[in-house]
Amino acid sequence: MGFLDDAKNAVSDGVDKAKDLADEHSDKIVDGIDKAADFADDKTGGKHTDKIDTAAEKAKDFVAGLGNDSPDTPQQ
């Protein structure tokens, strides 16, 4: 096995661990996304609420999809 194979396996293991952690702590991650969105909305004075809400929903959808390896899930 070469250096690149070792690196590929290490990255794959890291991604799997991140998916497991995100699945295990998804409620905390979603709470953090909501808090960040609220903070951004407050700092912008509500001028970009619709865009912030859309971004927060997409981030939550991404977190929800981390544990889902279905073909329609975008791969990073």
For each residue, the residues with C-beta under 8 A, 3 or more apart:
1: 5 6
2: 5 6
3: 6 7
4: 7 8
5: 1 2 8 9
6: 1 2 3 9 10
7: 3 4 10 11
8: 4 5 11 12
9: 5 6 12 13
10: 6 7 13 14
11: 7 8 14 15
12: 8 9 15 16
13: 9 10 16 17
14: 10 11 17 18
15: 11 12 18 19 76
16: 12 13 19 20
17: 13 14 20 21
18: 14 15 21 22 66
19: 15 16 22 23 66 67
20: 16 17 23 24
21: 17 18 24 25
22: 18 19 25 26 29 63 66 67
23: 19 20 26 66 67
24: 20 21
25: 21 22 28 29
26: 22 23 29 30 63 64 66
27: 30 31
28: 25 31 32
29: 22 25 26 32 33 63
30: 26 27 33 34 60 63
31: 27 28 34 35
32: 28 29 35 36
33: 29 30 36 37 56 59 60 63
34: 30 31 37 38 56
35: 31 32 38 39
36: 32 33 39 40 56
37: 33 34 40 41 52 53 55 56
38: 34 35 41 42
39: 35 36 42 43
40: 36 37 43 44 48 52
41: 37 38 44 46 48 49 52
42: 38 39 45 46
43: 39 40
44: 40 41 47 48 52
45: 42
46: 41 42 49
47: 44
48: 40 41 44 51 52
49: 41 46 52 53
50: 53 54
51: 48 54 55
52: 37 40 41 44 48 49 55 56
53: 37 49 50 56 57
54: 50 51 57 58
55: 37 51 52 58 59
56: 33 34 36 37 52 53 59 60
57: 53 54 60 61
58: 54 55 61 62
59: 33 55 56 62 63
60: 30 33 56 57 63 64
61: 57 58 64 65
62: 58 59 65 66
63: 22 26 29 30 33 59 60 66
64: 26 60 61 67 68
65: 61 62 68 73 74
66: 18 19 22 23 26 62 63
67: 19 22 23 64
68: 64 65 73
69: 73
70: 73
71:
72:
73: 65 68 69 70
74: 65
75:
76: 15
